[in-house]
Amino acid sequence: MFRTAFISIVTGNQLMDWFSEAILFVFGETDPHRMSFLISDRIISQLGAVVALMAITYLVVRELPEPLTILEDILYLLTGEDHDLQATLDLPREPAVEQPEAATKSD
């Protein structure tokens, strides 16, 4: 909701008319009235979305370390190198919640 409101306000008021020629060239546009939309949506909002997804992923793997295996496999497919994300992200080695001890047998 914040993203949509931000883009609408900036585009409606044409608040971001910066580096017009360079940005129009990069995005293959010719209409200078789309400058504020291109900067607010395609640059600022999408960069913010990537940062938010990375933060959410970090918080999830802190609590549930199982997705780390999937992420390490994807990184291996992309780079061809093994990665230890648990050490890289400085995540705890033990589970977040300790497992209860085995129930004692009653006679």
N, C-alpha and C positions, 0 to 999 in steps of 0.2 A: 504494500500500500504506500509506504514511504517512497519507494522507487518510482512508482507511477506518478505520485503527486510532485516529486522533484522534477521529473522529466516534463510534466505538463506545465508547471510554473515557469521553468527555465525556457522551454520552447515558446510558450505563449508570450512571454515578455522579451524574448530574444536577448537573454542576458549573457550568452557566451558566444560572442562573435570574435573569436581569437584565431589567428593564423589561418585566415580564410582560404587562401590559395593552396596552402600545403594540405589542409584537411580535406578540401574538396578533391584534390588530386588523389590522395590516399584512398578515399572511399569511392572514387569514380563518379562523383556527383558534379552537377553543373549549376544547381539552384542554390544561390547564396542564402536563401531564407531557411535552409535546412541545417545551417551551421550549429545552432544551439541544440537541435535535436541530435545531431551526430556526436557532438561533444558530450552532452549529458547522458544519452542512452548508450551509444556504442563505445565510449571510452570510460567515463566515470562510473556509470551504473554497472556495466559488465565487469569492470575491475573490482568493484565492491562486492559483486556476487561471487567472484572467484575467491576473494579473501574470506567471505562469510562461509563458503563451502569448505575451505581448508580449515577454518576454525572449528566448524561443526565436526569434521572428520577427526581432528585432533582430540576433541572432547569425547567422541564416541570411542576411539581406540584406547583412550585412557581408562575407560570403564569396562570396555569389552575388547580384550586383546585379540580375539579371533579374527576380526577383519584384517589385521596386520598381515596374515599369511596371504590373503588375496591380494592386498596392495603390493606385497613383496613379489608375488608371482607376476603381476602386471608390470612392475618395474623391470623384472628380469626379461620379460618378453620385449619391452621397449628398448632396453639398454644392452642386454646380453651380459650383465654383471649381477652378481648376488649383492643384495642390500640387507642390512640389519636395521630395520626401522625402529625396533624397540630400543636399541642403543642410541641411534641417531636422534630420536625424539626424547630421549631420557625418560622413558616410561618405567614405572615400577615393575620389577621382575615377578613379584608375588601377586596373586589375585587381590582385587580391591576388597572383596569380602572373604573372610576366612571361612573355610568349610568346617562344620562341626565335626568333632571327633566321632569315631565309630561308636555307635550305641553299644553300651555294655550289655552283655548277655545276662539275662536273669534266669535262675534255675527254677 
